[in-house]
Amino acid sequence: MKPDTLNLLNSVSTPSLHPDGQRCIVSVTRPDFDADAYVGQLWEVPLDDGPPRRLTRGFRDTAPQFAPDGRSAAFLRAEQGGKPQLFIMDSRGGEPRQITDQPLGVSEFAWSPDSRRLAFCARVPEEGRYGTVDGISPGQEDPRLVRGFKYQMNGVGYIRDKRIQLFLLEVPPLDEEPFVKPVGRAQKSLGEEGPSPFPEASQLTEDDADHTSPSFSADGARLLFTAALEADSETTLRSDIYSVSLDGVDRQRLSNFSNEIVSCSKAVESADGQWLFYLGSDLSPSGLDFVARNTALYAAPVGRPEEVRVLTDPETTDLGEIGDIVPADGDSVVVFNRSRGAGEILHIASSGSASVLAGGKYIVTGAACAGRTLVVAFTDPQTPGDVARVEGGELATLTDFSANLRTNMIIADMREEVFEAPDGYPVHGWVLVPEGDGPHPVLLNIHGGPYAQYGWGYFDEAQVYVEAGYAVVMCNPRGAAGYGQEHGRVIKEAMGTVDMHDVLAFLEGAVAAYPQLDGQRLGVMGGSYGGYLTAWLIAHDHRFQGAIVERGFLDPESFIGSSDIGWFFSEAYTGAEPEKMRAQSPYAHVDKVRTPTFVIHSEQDLRCPLEQAQRYYTALKRHGIEAEMLIFPGETHELSRTGTPWHRRQRFEHILRWWAEKLPSKKNQPA
């Protein structure tokens, strides 16, 4: 693909399956250059041979969910430039009705089992901030007094003055008379405020914490949610599962009953109402040992949460990438394991018995279940997103939302390889080769994380570079996810050691195995941890004609005080001793760099703050190294994935310009 074809990338939401098991709905979103935003609508997908049907035509309609009775559906709609609000409509389509008007929008929601209520999450702004008082701009707001570590978050900004709270509302009937705003004498008689066109929502929580992942108990009497409410939550990564009655009282904690501190996330009750399931990562008694800690499935009898058991082995199984649980039949659930770049769909009962429902060269991004029918959203090398039914251990594809992409673009094959590191360790990854005999210049791509992975999903980065005439080499070195906790934890307090050896070994193995690759013309690039390892590589290996260091973790010491996660991240990975930290710091070794370097960063990146790029770029220049720095206004750490469409396009154009100058290909020549 090319930078100007980003608008062909259709992504698909988690499906919602109608109770009759005959159809599902999804949202399909894409970048739009004209609006410089992401647009999307809802689609109905029959599970027989019928074609998908567009249900809505909003600017950005997302997150659809059928009501349990199947008569209606709810979803989030955002107008251009607006915040997402909750809407309902007939399950077959028709004109939707807005039922919330939250000032900062709605983030997620859940239906009650009887379809009469909706619980939702929304940020509640502190009075005097975020436009709550006319005439007070952000620069005129009162100062913020900070007393703890957790006060900001990448992509959100400050968090303690706009906490996510839980709300509950009664769903109005679809056939209710439309609201008519009173005017003239009618308005005067009703007073200044007048009636609201939206049903009244009751706020159930108000603590100084974010309340997320709502779900109803099987009997509909209580709400489950996740929050960090305990005394030690401010100085650890602990979060818990709670339940609360529908009037907002009688809050009960349902997790963390041992000395081990668990970071808990999504919770659901089983269909039979007998079991509580939730996801969690064991962080040891310190509550901070997060490095390469896999997410496991926990289960406890409803009403007896202290009798919890761990149902999956976190050493070998990781349920954290999708982070969802789908209630299945009886006392079982469906969860998603990431393994060697692929996705497995697991069916697990309260007893711990498990079976693999499907697994292959794809990544499942969401699922829905009704009876014995299971549908999934997925991505594979040929599609950024489509819908399939799981049948006999395979995916039976129901949609082709990427047909236009394949018609207009050549999608390069992902060739799976394993090459040995110097110590004999197997390094798993992929090679993508352009058309033609070559020799092709080679780009070594390094993923972020570090506890993340490249995989079998469609990867726009690799496809853009291959289309421009570059072979792309990418692997999951030690430190990556998907190969067990030991594989990930080996770089703890040893960054830039075996991870560096692994990516170089994979590069050398690919060059040796593919005669089309030009081993004398090499570039290296990566973002976040990939930016770290790129900067580390060019300080220790001088074979590359150019490098791109993007949104990098470049100075572990200054990261501690500037990043939203700095208070715990740096020391967990590099150790706390200053000498040890500097020994693993690219910034401390910048004097050894000889490679021309392009530094790319976002102005509003709170994960790897802009100062990381600025200090590294300035040090390169002061040491006489050819360097450029590109800064994107208004963007966060997620620029390459969810930045504005034009900024994503411009980023690709600048990257290709840099490689045309430093590492030209037959198709990508200097201007």
N, C-alpha and C positions, 0 to 999 in steps of 0.2 A: 504494500500500500504506500501511498504518498502522504505528505503532511496535509495536503488540501482535500484528502478523502476521509478525514476523521469522522465526518458526518455520516459515513456509511456504517459506523460501528453501533449496532443495536444491542443493548444489554437488556436482560430479562430479570424481573423480580422473582422472589419466591412465589410459587403458584399457590392459589387457594382452590381447593377441590370442593365442588358442590356435594352436598350430602348424598345425592343420588348416584355419585360416582361416574356420571356421564359427561361432565364438562368441568373445566377449570378456568380461572381467570388469572391473567398476569398483567403487569405493566411492562411496556416496551419503551425504553428511553434511548435517546441518542444526542450527541452534540449537534448544535445548530449554529452555523456561522452567522446567519442573518440576525438572530436574536442574541448571539454570543452567550448562550445559556443552554441548559439541557432541557429538551422537550420530551414529552411522553404521554401516551394514552393507555387505556385499558383495553385488553383483547380477551375475547372468549375463545377458548380452545376446546373443541369437541374431542372426546376420546375415541370416537369412531373415525370414519374416513372423511368427515366434513372439514372444510377449510376454516382457519381462524377468522373471527369476525371482530372488527373494531367496535367497542362499546361506548367510548367517550371521545370527546374532542377538546379536552381542556389543554391549557398550556403545558402543565406538567402534572399528570395524574399518576400516582404511585401507590404501592403497598395495599393492593386490594385484598379484602377478606369477605367471603360469604358468611352470612349469619348462620348459626347452627341449624335453624329451621329451613334454610335455603330460600326464603322468600325475598330477602334483600341482601345488599352488599354494602360495605363501607370501604372508603379509601381516602387517601390524602390528595388534596389538590392545591397547587400553588399557582397563582396568577403571575404574569410576568413581573418580576421585581418584588413579588410578595412572599409571605410566609405560608407554609403548608397548613391547611385547615382540614378538619374532618368533614367528609360528605357521606351521605347515604343515597342509595338508589335502588330501584327494583332489580332483582338479580338477573333479569333479562336485558337490562339496559333502561334507557329512558332518561328524562331530565333529572340530574342529581340535585340534592338539597344540602346546602351548607348547614352544619349544626354546631360549629365552634367558631369563635373569633378571638383566639388567643393572641396577644400582642407579639409574641416571639414564635408563634406557630406551634403545631403539634408534631411530636417526633415519632410516636408509636402508640398502638391501641390494641384492645382485645375485646371480643364479644363475650357476654355472659352466656352460659349454656342455654338459657331460655330465650335468648335473642332479644330481651327487653332492655338490656343496658349495654353501654359501652364504657370501658375504662380507658383512659388515655393519659399520656405523659406530655407535659408542656413546661417549658422554662418560665418561671415567674420572675419578672424583673423587679428589682428593688425600686421603691418610689424615688423619683428624681433622676433615674437613669434609663437609658435606652428608649428615649422618647416618651416616657410616661408623663412628663410635664412639658407642656408647650413652651418653646422659647429657650429650653436648656439643651444646648448642643453637647456632644461628647466631651469637648474641651472645656466646658463650663461645669461639668459634674463635680460633685464633692470628691475630695481625695479618698483613696482606698487604703484602709489600715490593714496590713497583712501581719498575721501572727503565726501562720502555719506554713508547711511545705506546699500544700495543695491549693493553689489559688489561681492557676491558669491551665489552659489545655489547648493544644494545637487545634486549629480549625474552629475554636469556640471563643478564645480570649479569656477574659476573667470569668470565673465560674461561681464564686461565692455570692455574687450579687444577682445571680439569675439561676437559681437552683431548679433542677427538674423535679416537679411535684406530680403526684397522682391525682387524677380527677375521675369523677363518675357522673354519668348523665343517663336519664331515661330516654330511650330512642323514640322520637315522635313517629306517629303513623305516617306512612307514605302518602296516604290519601287525605291528609289534613289540608285544610284550606290554606292557600299561599298567604304569606304575610304581606300586608299592605301598610305602608308607613303612614301614620296619621299626619294630616297637615291642617293648617288654619285653626278653626274653633276646636276640632277634635284634639289637636296637639296641645292647645292651651289648656284644655280640661284635664289632660293626662299629666300635666306638669312638664318640667324641662327635660327629664330623662325619657319619659314615654316607654312603651313596651319594647322588648327586645325581640328581634326576629329569630334568635337562637335559644334553644332550650337551656335552662339553667343547669350548670354543672357544679357539683359540690367538690371542694378540694379536700382530699383525704389525708394529705401529709403536709408538713410544714417545717421539717427538720432541716438543718444546715448540711444537706447532703443531696446527691442526685438519686432519685428513685426511678428505676428503669425496669424493663422487661416484665410488664404486667401480664398476668394470666389469672383466670378465675379457677377456684377450686372446682372439682367435678360437680358438687352440689350447688354451686353458684353463690354460696353464702359468704365466701371470703375471697380476698385478692392476694395473690402472691406477687412479690416484687423483689428486686435486688437493690441493696444500698450498703453504704459504709457508715454505720451508725454507732459502732461500739467505741469505747474510750481509746483503744489502741489503733483505731483506723486512721488517725491523723499521721501516725509515725510508722505505719506498715502499709502493705498492699492488701490488707484484709478487706473483704466484702462478704456480706451475708445474704441469705434468703430469709425473707420475712413474710408473714401473712397479717392481714388486717381485716376487720369486719367492714361491712359496706357503709357503716356510719363513721369510719375513720378511727375507731377506738379498738381496744383489745389487740394491740400489736404483739405478735409473737415471733421470736427468733427461731428459725428452723435449721440452723447449721452451726458448725464450729463448736463441737462438744468435747474436743480432745485438746492436748497440748500443741498439736500441730495446727498451724494457722493456714486456713484454706481461703483462697480468693474464689468466691462463688459467683456464678452468672446465671443464665437462664434456668428457670424452674417450671415444671408442669406437674399436674397430678395425672395418674393413669386414667384411662377411659372407665375402668371399673371403680374409680374413686378410692382404691385401697392403698395406693403407693404414691409417694412423693419422689420425683426424679429431679436431679439438678446436676449442673456441670461445675467442676471446681478444679483448681490447681493447688497442690500442696506446696506451701512456701516455707516449710520447716517452722520450728518454734519462733524464729526471728521475724517471720512474716515478710521478709525482704529477699529471700533466696529464690528469685524468679527465673534465673538463667536456665534456659532449656527445660523448664518444668512443663510437662505435658498436661493437658486438660483431660480429666477422667469423668466417668459417669458415676454418680452417687445415687443411692436409693434408700428410702426409709419408709416404714409403715406410716400411713397418715395418722396423726395424733400421737405418734411416738418417734419424733425426729432424732432423739438421742440414740436410737437403734440403727443408725445409718451404716451402710456398707458401701465399699468401693467395688463397682462391678467390672471395671476395665483396668487393665494393667498400664499405668502411665509410662512405664519404661518403653513399651512397644506400640502403644496406641495413643493417638493424639486427636481429641475431638474438638480442638479449639479453633481451627481455621474458620469453619462455618459458625460454630458457636450456637447451634440450635438443637432443640429436642422436639420431635414430632410424636405426639401420642398415637399409638397404633391400637391394635385390638387388645382387650382385656388388660393385663398387667404389664404390657410391653411398650417400648418406644423405638423410634428410628433415630439414629445419630449418624454422624459423618466423620470418618477417619481420614487423615491425610497421611499418605505413605508413598515415598519415592516419587513425588511429583504427581501422583494420581489420587483420585478420590474413591473411597470405599463407602458403601451404604450398609450400615449394620443394623440388624434387628436384635434388640436385647430385652430379655424378660427380667422381672424383679428378682428371679432366682440367680441371675447372672448368665444364664444360657444365652449364647449369641450365635447368630448366623450372618453370613455375608449375603445381602440381597443382590448386590451388583458391584462391580468394580472393573475399571479398565482405563484406557488412555483418554481420560476426560476428568473434569473437576466438577462435582455437584455443588451448586451455589444455594440451593434451597429445595424443600420438598413439602408435599402435603399428602395426607393419607385419609381415606374413607373406606372403612371395612378392609377388604383385601386389595384395594386399588391404591397404588402409589405412583404419584407423578413428581417429576423433578425438573428444576431448571439446571442447565449445565453449560459449560464451555469446553470446547476441545480445539485442536489446532485449526479447524476449519470454520469455527463460529465463535463470536464473542458471547452469544447467548441464544439458547433455544429451549424448547420444552419437550420432554419425553415421558413415556410411560415405562415403568419397570416391569419387564415380562421375562420370566425364566432366566433371571440373572443377567439380562441384557437391557439396553436402553432402546426402546422403540420410539423413534423421533416423531413428534406430532406437528412440529412447525419448521419453517425455514426462514427465519427472520434475517438471515445473513445471505440470502440468495443474491441480492444486489451487490453485496461486497464481493462475492466470488465471481460474479459476472464481469465486474469492472476491474478486478485486481487479480493478479497471480499470487496465490498464497503458497509460500515456500513450505516444503515438508520439514518436519522436525525429526532428525535422525538421532535416535537414542544411542548413547555410547557409555562405556565404562573404561577409564584408563587408570593406571596405577600411579600413586604418589611415590616419591623416593623411598619411603619406608614400607612400600607394598600395599598401602591402604587403597581400597577401590574408590574411585571418585566418579560419581554418576552425573550425567548431564546430557546435553543435546548440542548438535551441530546443524546449522542451517546454511545452505550453500546457494548462491545465486545461479541463474541459468548461464550456460556457456562453459567453456573449458577452463577458463582462468588463464593465468593465476590471479586469484582474487585477494585483495587486501583483507585482513582479518581484524575483527573487533572482538575483544574479550569483554563480555558483559558480566558484571558482578552484582548480585542482588542485595537488597537491604536486609534489615533485621537486627542482628545476624540470624536470629532464630525464625527464619522464613525459608521459602524455597521457590525455585523455578519449577514449573510443572507443565502439564499437558493442556493447559488452557490457551486460548488465543492470546498472543502477546504482540500488541501493536508495535512496541519498540523494535523487536527483532524483525518484524515484517517490513517496517520502514527502511531499516538499514540494508536488508537483503535486496529490496527493490532498488536501492541506490547503488548496488553492486558490491556490497560487502558480505563476506562470510561472517556469520555470528557464532561465537562459541560461548556457551553458558553452562554452568554446573552448580552443584550444591556441595560446597566444600564442608569440611568439618566445622561445626558451628551452626550449620543449617538445620532446619526442621525436617521432619518426615523420615528420619532414619534412626529414631530412638534418642532417648535423653543423653546417653553417653556420647553419641556423635555430636550432640549440640553443646555439651558442657565441657568438652575437651579444651576449648579456647578460653575458658574462664581463667582470668589472670594470665592469659597467654595469647592475647590477640596479636595477629601478625606473625604467627609461627606456622603451625600446620595448615591453617587456612590459606596462607600465602603459598605454601608448597603445593597444596591441592589444586588451586586455580591455575598455577603455572604448569603443573603436571598435565592437567586436562588440556590446556592450550597446546602443549608440546605433543601430546598424544593425538590431538585432532590434526595438527599440521602433518604429522607423520602418516596418519591414516588416510588423509584426503589430499591427493596430488593437486587438486584444484586450488588449494590454499597456499598463499605466498607467505612462507614463514619469515621472510625478511621485511615484510611490510605489515606492521602490527600497531594496533591502537588498543587502549584499555579505557573502560568507563564504568561508572556505577554511581548509585545514589544512596544516601543515608549511610548504613554500614558499608554498602558498595562504594560510596565515596571515600569512606575511611580506608578500605582495603586498596582502592585505586591509588590514593595518596601515599599509602604505605609502600605499595609495589614500586612506584616510580622513585622512591627514595632508596630502594634496595636493588632494583633491577633496571637497567638502562637500555633494554632492547626495543622499547616502544617509540614510535615516531610522534606520538601525541597522546594526551590523556584528557579525560573530562571528569572532573570531580564535582558531583552534584549533591546539594543539600547534605553535605558531609558531616559526620561526627569526627572532628579533626583535632580538637584539643580537649582531652578528657577533663583537665583541671578547670578550665573556664566553663566547660559544659555544666559543671555541678551547680553553679549559681545562675545560669542563664536559661537553661532548658526547662520545660515543664516537667520532665522526668529526670532532670539532672541530679536531684537530691538522692536518688537511689541507683540510677543506671550506671554511671561511670565506675563507681567503686565496686559494684557487683561484677563488672566485666574486667576491669584492670587491676583491682585491688586498691586499697586505700593509701598505701605508702607512696609519698610523692615521687621517690626515685623510680619505683616500679611503674607508676602511672606514666611518667615521662618516657620510660623505656618502651612503652607501647603507643606513644603519641606521634601521629604524623607531623604535627606542628613542631615538635621537638627535634624532628629529623629532616626538616624542610631544607636545610643547608646541603643535603646530599642529592637533591633532585636535579636532574639534567634534562628532563623531558618537557617540551612545551605543554602548558596546561591551561585548560579552559574551565573556569570555576563558574558554576551555575547555582543560583540560590533564589529563594523567595523572601520578600520583604516581611511577610507576616508568619514566617516559619517559627513556631514556638517549640518544636521538637528538636531540631538542630538549628539554633538561632542564627540569624544573619551574621553575628559577630564571628562565628566559626569560619565562615567564608571570607569575611573581610580581613581577619588576622592572617589567614593562610595565604590569601592572594597578595597582601602587602608584603609578607615575608618572602614569597616567591620573587616579587619584583625587586625587593631589596637585595636579593642574592643574584640578581641578573638573569633570572629565568624568564623566558618569553611566556607571558601570561595575559589572559583576558578574564574579565568578570562580567557576567550577565545577571542582572537583578530584576525580578518580576514583581511589580507593585501589586499589592492586594492579595497575593497568593500565599498559600501555606505549604506545609511539608508535602501535601498531596497534589502538587501542581501537575505532575506527569500523569496522574490517574483521574483527578476530578477538577483540575484547574479549568478556567474558562476556555471554551473552544479556541478562541483566537490565541490565547496565550499558549495553549498546548501546540497549536500549529506553529506559532513563532518559535517556540522552543525547538521543535524538530528542524525548522528551517535554519536556525543558528547552529544546531549540532551538525547538520549536513554541510553547512558553510565551513565550519571548523575542519571537518574531515576532508573536504575538498581541498583545503589549503595544506593540511599536514599529511594527509593520507589519501590522495585522489584515487578514485576508481575509474573504470571505463565510462561509467554512467554519471559519476559525480565529480566533475572537473571544476577547478577554480573559475570564478566569474571573470 
